[in-house]
């Protein structure tokens, strides 16, 4: 899945055609040919960000680091929102910190491109089951805390096409969703399960909500695109009512802190998650190892958490 398929034309028919040849060569791992073709494209269209990115990625594969970094930085200067995702390449080359690798612009482009095939690809190709696992964990958390398996106002972070809302249908007094991708939100709207949908970044969305207004905050496989989770934990705690739940999944990292994996997703460590929950004022009700999806038929390790906001006032 790559946002490069959404890149605008260079405006030159011959340059566009050669760029497609370069993409084909890159996909066939003929990186020397890809680099040469990308150079030809740039002779015709020097301001075409996608060709600079292609050149940089090809040079990186050929082991020419400095030239690769130069080409990728040129691509980023032409596409500062980074729909092409070159920050990931720069981070892999050590030219950016891992925390800087993924931006909202990249995620928006990624999922705008992915939206038409999102549900089918997730459930059929990746055996995705994140929302179902979260719903089951919430049922068990309610049982442990001796409360009804029903919720008041609910906030769905990174709601995508509405898969989480489908699992919670009939269990919440109302669900609001937020997502960076307008095309994903269009599909979520068609479910008719949300009282409101918002386009934007999830921490900013939470920051604009009232204190103690939500009974449940959920995030199914969203935090794989976020490095530090400190801000979202603080804001989720602030918007939750006392004893409200914060339920989410992450990819697992067997160590401290978090890392940027080879799959261009962040993975978080158990010590980091536990320490952060405790410092903010959350109590773990469910904290277990799960796999929400597969990668080439192999389960991807992760964690599933249901945290409860303490009754003590820490606003």
Helices and strands as residue ranges (DSSP letters): G 3-6, H 13-27, H 31-44, H 49-61, H 65-78, H 86-92, G 98-100, H 104-114, G 115-117, H 118-120, I 121-125, H 130-144, E 151-157, H 163-167, E 172-179, H 182-190, E 196-199, H 202-207, E 214-219, G 223-225, H 230-239, E 240-253, E 258-260, E 266-269, H 270-280, E 282-290, E 294-295, E 298-299, E 302-309
